[in-house]
Amino acid sequence: MADTPHAQIEASTDRSLQDRLLPLIAVERAFRGVVLFAVGIALVTHPHAHWASDISHWAERLGLDPKGSVLKKIIEKVSKIPANQDVIFGVAALAYAGLEGAEAYGLWKRKRWGEWLTVVATSLLFVPEIWELAKSATPLKVGALLANAAIVAYLVWRLRREHEEPSADESATSP
């Protein structure tokens, strides 16, 4: 009975229902990619030394307090970036946006390479995340590290589970 096309479709449907997290992770990666792409384009096309004042102005227009703790830290860090490095940071943001976009596409399409890419890329960024956390711990940094660790753990679990399960072809040829 497990050899019938109907049984294979049911098993495939059950597996896809269990994997509802992949689209959520894909959407999160796509959102990050869009934000990084916008930042990269802005930095590459408008290189100047006034980003800190621009961020303050945008924050005020959005009804946020630029002197609040999170925005103040962002503005202070941005003000320390030399004007001639805007393009370098912009290109880096665009490259990272491309990586996030590739991860999002691969996860959305449920491709194994997308899962592997996400595991490797996210794992490589644990070191800088932990370094930043050691310098100054904030709830946002802790949350980001925990979320990324959970994503990596889930994807590794999925990859191992798929590797250990026999495919439909193997089970059909088994005695």
Buried (B, 14 or more C-beta within 10 A) or exposed (E): EEEEEEEBEEBEEEBEEEBEBBEEBBEBBBEBBBEBBEBBBBBBEEBEEEBBEBBBEEBEEEEBEBEEEEBBEBBEEBBEBEEEEBBBBBEBBBEBBBBBBBBBBBBBEBEEEBBBBBBEBBBEBEEEBEEBBEEEEEEEBEEBBEEBBEBBEBBBEBBEEEEEEEEBEEEEEEE
